[in-house]
Amino acid sequence: MSAPTYLAYDYPLLSAFWTILVFFLWVMWFVLLFRVIVDIFRDDSMSGWAKAGWTLFAIVLPFLGVLVYVIARGKGMGRREVEHARAQQKAFESYVRDTARSGGSNVDELSRLSEMRRRGDITDDEFRRAKEMLLGGDAPEQRTGAAPGGPGATGAGTTPRTPTPH
């Protein structure tokens, strides 16, 4: 005896719809479960024992645990989510403000140094060292351990560099 063979066109359209619906409901269930577990641990007003109890309830009896948690603590869950989003936005804005403030001063300082080099007030080597100090935070002599009168410095036995107009 041969078993009946089902082809793709034998699967009715309504069955395909129900299969997709069940799949998406299953995904939504896991999203809700993880949001509840995250909210349990995010809530600072709950004690450790209460967090352990809710977590155990949500894991052992997941459908009932999540349903009871959403009913009992759903309003606070939304409030904590909004507070968390506001704190993240505030931290981001603070970071952008601080970065823009510090970046602007470096740009202004580099512009001033470039203008001084163009006018001939400082040499190319002095400009390079000042730029490295500004961008790197310390002088190249300190990084390499070279003495101030070492190679590349304008001292005895070397000829001073004259600024070249750009």
TORPA-4810 file (N, C-alpha, C, O; in nm, 3 decimals):
<nodes>
NODE_1_0.083_-0.117_0.000_0.000_0.000_0.000_0.088_0.124_0.000_0.193_0.128_0.065_M
NODE_2_0.047_0.219_-0.070_0.123_0.343_-0.077_0.051_0.452_0.002_-0.072_0.461_0.000_S
NODE_3_0.130_0.534_0.072_0.075_0.644_0.150_0.040_0.759_0.056_0.107_0.778_-0.046_A
NODE_4_-0.063_0.835_0.087_-0.098_0.947_-0.001_0.012_1.054_0.002_0.067_1.083_0.108_P
NODE_5_0.041_1.112_-0.110_0.141_1.217_-0.123_0.069_1.351_-0.129_-0.022_1.371_-0.209_T
NODE_6_0.113_1.445_-0.042_0.053_1.578_-0.039_0.149_1.675_-0.107_0.267_1.681_-0.073_Y
NODE_7_0.099_1.748_-0.198_0.178_1.848_-0.268_0.142_1.986_-0.216_0.048_2.001_-0.139_L
NODE_8_0.217_2.084_-0.259_0.196_2.221_-0.211_0.055_2.270_-0.243_-0.004_2.342_-0.162_A
NODE_9_0.000_2.234_-0.354_-0.133_2.282_-0.390_-0.243_2.208_-0.313_-0.359_2.247_-0.320_Y
NODE_10_-0.207_2.101_-0.240_-0.304_2.032_-0.156_-0.322_2.100_-0.019_-0.417_2.070_0.053_D
NODE_11_-0.230_2.192_0.016_-0.237_2.262_0.144_-0.324_2.384_0.125_-0.284_2.477_0.055_Y
NODE_12_-0.441_2.387_0.185_-0.534_2.499_0.159_-0.479_2.633_0.207_-0.397_2.640_0.298_P
NODE_13_-0.527_2.737_0.145_-0.482_2.873_0.176_-0.515_2.912_0.320_-0.434_2.978_0.386_L
NODE_14_-0.629_2.871_0.369_-0.665_2.903_0.507_-0.572_2.834_0.607_-0.541_2.891_0.711_L
NODE_15_-0.528_2.715_0.576_-0.432_2.647_0.664_-0.298_2.719_0.665_-0.233_2.728_0.769_S
NODE_16_-0.256_2.770_0.551_-0.131_2.847_0.545_-0.145_2.974_0.629_-0.052_3.012_0.700_A
NODE_17_-0.262_3.039_0.621_-0.285_3.159_0.701_-0.276_3.127_0.850_-0.211_3.201_0.924_F
NODE_18_-0.339_3.019_0.895_-0.337_2.981_1.037_-0.195_2.943_1.081_-0.156_2.972_1.194_W
NODE_19_-0.119_2.879_0.995_0.019_2.843_1.029_0.101_2.969_1.051_0.177_2.978_1.148_T
NODE_20_0.088_3.066_0.963_0.162_3.192_0.978_0.117_3.267_1.103_0.200_3.323_1.175_I
NODE_21_-0.013_3.267_1.129_-0.065_3.335_1.248_-0.011_3.271_1.376_0.031_3.341_1.468_L
NODE_22_-0.011_3.140_1.383_0.042_3.071_1.501_0.191_3.100_1.517_0.239_3.120_1.629_V
NODE_23_0.265_3.103_1.407_0.408_3.133_1.414_0.431_3.273_1.472_0.514_3.290_1.561_F
NODE_24_0.359_3.373_1.422_0.377_3.510_1.472_0.331_3.525_1.617_0.391_3.600_1.693_F
NODE_25_0.225_3.456_1.655_0.183_3.459_1.795_0.290_3.397_1.885_0.314_3.445_1.996_L
NODE_26_0.352_3.292_1.838_0.460_3.228_1.914_0.577_3.325_1.932_0.633_3.334_2.041_W
NODE_27_0.614_3.396_1.826_0.723_3.495_1.835_0.683_3.607_1.931_0.765_3.649_2.013_V
NODE_28_0.560_3.656_1.922_0.514_3.762_2.013_0.515_3.715_2.158_0.545_3.793_2.248_M
NODE_29_0.483_3.588_2.180_0.486_3.533_2.315_0.627_3.541_2.373_0.644_3.581_2.488_W
NODE_30_0.728_3.501_2.294_0.865_3.507_2.344_0.910_3.650_2.368_0.982_3.677_2.464_F
NODE_31_0.870_3.742_2.282_0.904_3.883_2.303_0.844_3.932_2.435_0.912_3.998_2.514_V
NODE_32_0.718_3.899_2.460_0.652_3.940_2.585_0.719_3.875_2.706_0.740_3.941_2.808_L
NODE_33_0.752_3.748_2.696_0.819_3.678_2.806_0.952_3.744_2.840_0.981_3.768_2.958_L
NODE_34_1.033_3.775_2.739_1.162_3.838_2.766_1.146_3.981_2.818_1.225_4.024_2.902_F
NODE_35_1.047_4.055_2.771_1.023_4.190_2.822_0.984_4.186_2.969_1.026_4.271_3.047_R
NODE_36_0.903_4.087_3.007_0.863_4.073_3.147_0.985_4.040_3.232_1.003_4.098_3.339_V
NODE_37_1.069_3.949_3.187_1.188_3.912_3.265_1.283_4.030_3.277_1.341_4.052_3.383_I
NODE_38_1.301_4.105_3.169_1.387_4.225_3.176_1.327_4.326_3.273_1.401_4.386_3.352_V
NODE_39_1.197_4.344_3.270_1.133_4.439_3.360_1.146_4.395_3.506_1.161_4.479_3.595_D
NODE_40_1.140_4.266_3.530_1.157_4.217_3.667_1.292_4.260_3.722_1.301_4.308_3.835_I
NODE_41_1.396_4.244_3.643_1.529_4.278_3.691_1.559_4.428_3.684_1.650_4.475_3.752_F
NODE_42_1.485_4.503_3.604_1.506_4.648_3.594_1.442_4.722_3.711_1.485_4.832_3.745_R
NODE_43_1.340_4.664_3.773_1.266_4.732_3.879_1.348_4.736_4.008_1.375_4.633_4.069_D
NODE_44_1.388_4.857_4.047_1.469_4.874_4.168_1.385_4.871_4.295_1.440_4.854_4.404_D
NODE_45_1.255_4.886_4.284_1.171_4.888_4.403_1.143_4.748_4.458_1.100_4.734_4.572_S
NODE_46_1.167_4.645_4.379_1.144_4.507_4.424_1.268_4.454_4.495_1.381_4.485_4.459_M
NODE_47_1.242_4.372_4.597_1.353_4.308_4.668_1.405_4.191_4.584_1.343_4.153_4.485_S
NODE_48_1.515_4.137_4.624_1.572_4.022_4.555_1.481_3.901_4.560_1.470_3.827_4.463_G
NODE_49_1.415_3.880_4.675_1.323_3.767_4.688_1.202_3.783_4.598_1.155_3.686_4.539_W
NODE_50_1.152_3.904_4.586_1.037_3.928_4.497_1.078_3.904_4.352_1.001_3.846_4.275_A
NODE_51_1.198_3.947_4.314_1.246_3.923_4.178_1.261_3.774_4.152_1.225_3.725_4.045_K
NODE_52_1.315_3.703_4.250_1.331_3.558_4.234_1.195_3.490_4.223_1.178_3.399_4.142_A
NODE_53_1.099_3.533_4.302_0.966_3.474_4.297_0.897_3.498_4.165_0.842_3.404_4.106_G
NODE_54_0.899_3.622_4.116_0.836_3.652_3.987_0.906_3.576_3.874_0.840_3.524_3.784_W
NODE_55_1.039_3.570_3.878_1.112_3.499_3.774_1.078_3.350_3.775_1.054_3.291_3.670_T
NODE_56_1.074_3.292_3.893_1.039_3.151_3.905_0.896_3.127_3.856_0.869_3.030_3.786_L
NODE_57_0.805_3.217_3.893_0.666_3.206_3.849_0.656_3.215_3.696_0.580_3.140_3.634_F
NODE_58_0.734_3.306_3.636_0.729_3.324_3.491_0.795_3.208_3.416_0.762_3.183_3.300_A
NODE_59_0.887_3.138_3.481_0.955_3.027_3.414_0.880_2.895_3.435_0.865_2.817_3.341_I
NODE_60_0.832_2.871_3.558_0.764_2.744_3.587_0.626_2.740_3.523_0.591_2.641_3.458_V
NODE_61_0.549_2.844_3.540_0.415_2.853_3.479_0.414_2.974_3.385_0.356_3.077_3.420_L
NODE_62_0.476_2.964_3.268_0.500_3.084_3.187_0.373_3.159_3.147_0.368_3.281_3.163_P
NODE_63_0.273_3.092_3.096_0.154_3.166_3.050_0.084_3.234_3.166_0.050_3.352_3.157_F
NODE_64_0.063_3.162_3.274_-0.004_3.219_3.390_0.084_3.326_3.456_0.035_3.431_3.495_L
NODE_65_0.215_3.298_3.470_0.306_3.392_3.533_0.315_3.524_3.461_0.310_3.630_3.523_G
NODE_66_0.327_3.519_3.328_0.336_3.642_3.249_0.203_3.717_3.253_0.201_3.839_3.265_V
NODE_67_0.092_3.644_3.242_-0.039_3.708_3.246_-0.062_3.778_3.380_-0.107_3.892_3.382_L
NODE_68_-0.031_3.713_3.491_-0.048_3.773_3.623_0.046_3.893_3.640_0.006_3.995_3.697_V
NODE_69_0.170_3.881_3.592_0.266_3.992_3.605_0.217_4.114_3.528_0.222_4.226_3.579_Y
NODE_70_0.170_4.093_3.405_0.123_4.206_3.324_0.000_4.270_3.388_-0.014_4.393_3.385_V
NODE_71_-0.088_4.190_3.446_-0.207_4.245_3.512_-0.168_4.321_3.638_-0.216_4.432_3.661_I
NODE_72_-0.080_4.262_3.719_-0.045_4.321_3.848_0.051_4.439_3.835_0.037_4.538_3.908_A
NODE_73_0.145_4.431_3.744_0.251_4.533_3.740_0.265_4.598_3.602_0.369_4.657_3.573_R
NODE_74_0.163_4.587_3.518_0.172_4.637_3.381_0.190_4.788_3.370_0.267_4.835_3.287_G
NODE_75_0.120_4.863_3.455_0.131_5.010_3.450_0.273_5.053_3.487_0.331_5.140_3.421_K
NODE_76_0.327_4.995_3.591_0.465_5.026_3.631_0.565_4.982_3.526_0.671_5.043_3.510_G
NODE_77_0.532_4.875_3.456_0.620_4.825_3.350_0.637_4.930_3.240_0.748_4.955_3.195_M
NODE_78_0.528_4.990_3.199_0.535_5.095_3.098_0.609_5.218_3.148_0.685_5.279_3.073_G
NODE_79_0.587_5.255_3.274_0.653_5.371_3.331_0.806_5.348_3.338_0.884_5.438_3.308_R
NODE_80_0.846_5.228_3.378_0.989_5.198_3.385_1.053_5.199_3.246_1.167_5.241_3.229_R
NODE_81_0.979_5.153_3.147_1.030_5.155_3.010_1.052_5.299_2.962_1.152_5.329_2.898_E
NODE_82_0.957_5.387_2.993_0.969_5.527_2.953_1.085_5.593_3.027_1.162_5.668_2.966_V
NODE_83_1.100_5.566_3.157_1.212_5.622_3.234_1.346_5.576_3.177_1.440_5.655_3.167_E
NODE_84_1.353_5.449_3.141_1.477_5.395_3.085_1.510_5.462_2.951_1.625_5.496_2.924_H
NODE_85_1.407_5.481_2.867_1.428_5.547_2.737_1.471_5.692_2.756_1.558_5.741_2.683_A
NODE_86_1.411_5.762_2.853_1.451_5.901_2.879_1.594_5.909_2.931_1.669_5.999_2.893_R
NODE_87_1.631_5.816_3.017_1.769_5.815_3.069_1.869_5.790_2.957_1.975_5.852_2.953_A
NODE_88_1.837_5.699_2.866_1.925_5.674_2.753_1.935_5.796_2.662_2.043_5.830_2.615_Q
NODE_89_1.822_5.863_2.637_1.823_5.983_2.554_1.905_6.094_2.619_1.980_6.164_2.551_Q
NODE_90_1.890_6.110_2.750_1.965_6.212_2.822_2.115_6.183_2.817_2.195_6.274_2.799_K
NODE_91_2.152_6.057_2.835_2.293_6.020_2.828_2.349_6.043_2.687_2.462_6.090_2.672_A
NODE_92_2.271_6.011_2.586_2.315_6.034_2.448_2.334_6.182_2.420_2.434_6.222_2.361_F
NODE_93_2.238_6.264_2.462_2.250_6.409_2.440_2.369_6.466_2.514_2.438_6.554_2.461_E
NODE_94_2.394_6.419_2.634_2.510_6.465_2.710_2.640_6.427_2.640_2.734_6.506_2.633_S
NODE_95_2.644_6.305_2.587_2.763_6.260_2.515_2.787_6.345_2.390_2.900_6.385_2.362_Y
NODE_96_2.680_6.371_2.316_2.693_6.452_2.194_2.738_6.593_2.229_2.824_6.650_2.162_V
NODE_97_2.680_6.650_2.335_2.717_6.786_2.377_2.864_6.792_2.417_2.936_6.883_2.376_R
NODE_98_2.910_6.695_2.498_3.050_6.694_2.542_3.145_6.671_2.425_3.251_6.734_2.418_D
NODE_99_3.108_6.583_2.334_3.192_6.556_2.218_3.201_6.677_2.128_3.309_6.711_2.079_T
NODE_100_3.089_6.743_2.106_3.090_6.862_2.020_3.170_6.974_2.084_3.241_7.048_2.015_A
NODE_101_3.159_6.987_2.216_3.232_7.093_2.286_3.383_7.068_2.277_3.458_7.160_2.245_R
NODE_102_3.428_6.948_2.305_3.571_6.920_2.303_3.624_6.917_2.161_3.737_6.960_2.136_S
NODE_103_3.544_6.867_2.066_3.587_6.864_1.926_3.600_7.003_1.869_3.690_7.029_1.790_G
NODE_104_3.512_7.093_1.907_3.517_7.230_1.857_3.640_7.303_1.904_3.699_7.379_1.827_G
NODE_105_3.681_7.283_2.029_3.799_7.353_2.078_3.925_7.302_2.007_4.015_7.381_1.980_S
NODE_106_3.933_7.173_1.978_4.048_7.120_1.904_4.053_7.177_1.764_4.160_7.212_1.715_N
NODE_107_3.939_7.188_1.699_3.934_7.243_1.564_3.975_7.390_1.565_4.051_7.433_1.479_V
NODE_108_3.927_7.466_1.663_3.964_7.607_1.672_4.114_7.622_1.697_4.179_7.708_1.638_D
NODE_109_4.168_7.538_1.784_4.311_7.545_1.817_4.396_7.508_1.696_4.497_7.573_1.668_E
NODE_110_4.355_7.403_1.623_4.429_7.365_1.501_4.423_7.475_1.396_4.521_7.500_1.326_L
NODE_111_4.310_7.540_1.385_4.297_7.649_1.290_4.390_7.765_1.327_4.454_7.825_1.241_S
NODE_112_4.396_7.794_1.455_4.485_7.902_1.502_4.632_7.866_1.477_4.710_7.951_1.433_R
NODE_113_4.669_7.740_1.505_4.807_7.697_1.480_4.842_7.704_1.332_4.952_7.745_1.296_L
NODE_114_4.749_7.664_1.246_4.773_7.668_1.103_4.792_7.812_1.055_4.877_7.839_0.970_S
NODE_115_4.714_7.901_1.109_4.728_8.043_1.072_4.863_8.097_1.118_4.926_8.173_1.045_E
NODE_116_4.908_8.058_1.238_5.038_8.103_1.287_5.151_8.049_1.199_5.248_8.121_1.173_M
NODE_117_5.140_7.924_1.154_5.243_7.866_1.067_5.243_7.939_0.933_5.349_7.965_0.877_R
NODE_118_5.125_7.971_0.880_5.116_8.038_0.750_5.180_8.177_0.755_5.245_8.220_0.660_R
NODE_119_5.161_8.245_0.868_5.220_8.379_0.884_5.370_8.373_0.910_5.440_8.473_0.894_R
NODE_120_5.420_8.255_0.949_5.563_8.241_0.976_5.599_8.260_1.121_5.717_8.269_1.154_G
NODE_121_5.501_8.267_1.211_5.529_8.285_1.353_5.589_8.158_1.415_5.666_8.167_1.510_D
NODE_122_5.553_8.042_1.362_5.610_7.917_1.412_5.659_7.836_1.292_5.611_7.853_1.180_I
NODE_123_5.756_7.747_1.317_5.811_7.664_1.210_5.720_7.542_1.188_5.628_7.516_1.266_T
NODE_124_5.750_7.470_1.080_5.673_7.349_1.051_5.691_7.245_1.162_5.597_7.174_1.197_D
NODE_125_5.812_7.235_1.215_5.838_7.139_1.321_5.761_7.176_1.449_5.705_7.090_1.517_D
NODE_126_5.760_7.305_1.480_5.684_7.350_1.597_5.535_7.326_1.576_5.464_7.288_1.670_E
NODE_127_5.487_7.347_1.455_5.347_7.321_1.425_5.316_7.172_1.443_5.214_7.136_1.502_F
NODE_128_5.403_7.087_1.392_5.382_6.943_1.403_5.379_6.899_1.548_5.292_6.822_1.588_R
NODE_129_5.474_6.949_1.628_5.476_6.912_1.770_5.352_6.962_1.845_5.296_6.891_1.928_R
NODE_130_5.310_7.085_1.815_5.192_7.141_1.881_5.067_7.063_1.840_4.979_7.038_1.922_A
NODE_131_5.061_7.025_1.714_4.946_6.947_1.667_4.943_6.810_1.734_4.837_6.763_1.775_K
NODE_132_5.058_6.745_1.747_5.064_6.615_1.814_5.026_6.628_1.961_4.958_6.541_2.016_E
NODE_133_5.071_6.736_2.025_5.033_6.758_2.165_4.882_6.778_2.178_4.820_6.726_2.270_M
NODE_134_4.825_6.853_2.085_4.682_6.881_2.091_4.599_6.757_2.064_4.502_6.731_2.135_L
NODE_135_4.636_6.680_1.964_4.557_6.563_1.927_4.590_6.440_2.010_4.503_6.358_2.039_L
NODE_136_4.718_6.426_2.050_4.758_6.307_2.125_4.758_6.327_2.275_4.754_6.229_2.349_G
NODE_137_4.764_6.448_2.320_4.761_6.474_2.462_4.898_6.489_2.526_4.908_6.542_2.636_G
NODE_138_5.004_6.443_2.459_5.139_6.461_2.514_5.236_6.489_2.400_5.206_6.466_2.283_D
NODE_139_5.352_6.541_2.437_5.452_6.579_2.338_5.521_6.456_2.282_5.528_6.353_2.349_A
NODE_140_5.574_6.465_2.156_5.641_6.350_2.097_5.768_6.312_2.172_5.805_6.195_2.173_P
NODE_141_5.838_6.410_2.236_5.960_6.378_2.310_5.927_6.287_2.428_6.006_6.199_2.462_E
NODE_142_5.812_6.309_2.491_5.774_6.228_2.606_5.737_6.087_2.562_5.761_5.992_2.636_Q
NODE_143_5.678_6.073_2.443_5.639_5.941_2.395_5.759_5.860_2.354_5.766_5.740_2.383_R
NODE_144_5.857_5.922_2.285_5.970_5.847_2.232_6.088_5.845_2.327_6.179_5.764_2.311_T
NODE_145_6.088_5.932_2.426_6.199_5.937_2.520_6.316_6.018_2.469_6.423_6.014_2.530_G
NODE_146_6.301_6.090_2.359_6.409_6.169_2.301_6.429_6.296_2.383_6.334_6.352_2.438_A
NODE_147_6.551_6.340_2.388_6.583_6.463_2.460_6.543_6.581_2.374_6.539_6.570_2.251_A
NODE_148_6.513_6.696_2.437_6.473_6.813_2.359_6.579_6.859_2.262_6.545_6.919_2.161_P
NODE_149_6.705_6.834_2.288_6.812_6.876_2.198_6.853_6.767_2.103_6.956_6.781_2.038_G
NODE_150_6.777_6.661_2.090_6.811_6.546_2.008_6.791_6.574_1.860_6.776_6.689_1.820_G
NODE_151_6.791_6.467_1.779_6.777_6.486_1.635_6.643_6.553_1.602_6.539_6.523_1.660_P
NODE_152_6.651_6.643_1.508_6.530_6.712_1.465_6.510_6.844_1.537_6.428_6.925_1.493_G
NODE_153_6.581_6.868_1.647_6.567_6.994_1.719_6.659_7.097_1.658_6.763_7.063_1.601_A
NODE_154_6.621_7.222_1.669_6.705_7.329_1.615_6.799_7.374_1.725_6.762_7.456_1.809_T
NODE_155_6.919_7.322_1.723_7.018_7.357_1.825_7.154_7.365_1.760_7.165_7.393_1.641_G
NODE_156_7.259_7.341_1.839_7.395_7.350_1.788_7.418_7.241_1.685_7.379_7.126_1.705_A
NODE_157_7.482_7.278_1.574_7.516_7.182_1.471_7.405_7.158_1.370_7.421_7.078_1.278_G
NODE_158_7.294_7.224_1.385_7.187_7.209_1.287_7.151_7.345_1.234_7.174_7.448_1.299_T
NODE_159_7.096_7.346_1.118_7.055_7.473_1.060_6.907_7.494_1.088_6.827_7.402_1.072_T
NODE_160_6.871_7.613_1.130_6.729_7.638_1.158_6.648_7.635_1.029_6.694_7.677_0.923_P
NODE_161_6.528_7.584_1.041_6.438_7.577_0.925_6.366_7.709_0.911_6.323_7.771_1.009_R
NODE_162_6.354_7.750_0.789_6.277_7.873_0.765_6.137_7.835_0.721_6.120_7.739_0.646_T
NODE_163_6.038_7.909_0.767_5.902_7.876_0.728_5.880_7.896_0.578_5.928_7.993_0.519_P
NODE_164_5.807_7.806_0.521_5.776_7.818_0.379_5.630_7.863_0.366_5.542_7.804_0.429_T
NODE_165_5.604_7.965_0.286_5.466_8.009_0.270_5.387_7.905_0.192_5.437_7.845_0.096_P
NODE_166_5.264_7.885_0.233_5.178_7.787_0.167_5.068_7.853_0.092_4.985_7.785_0.031_H
</nodes>
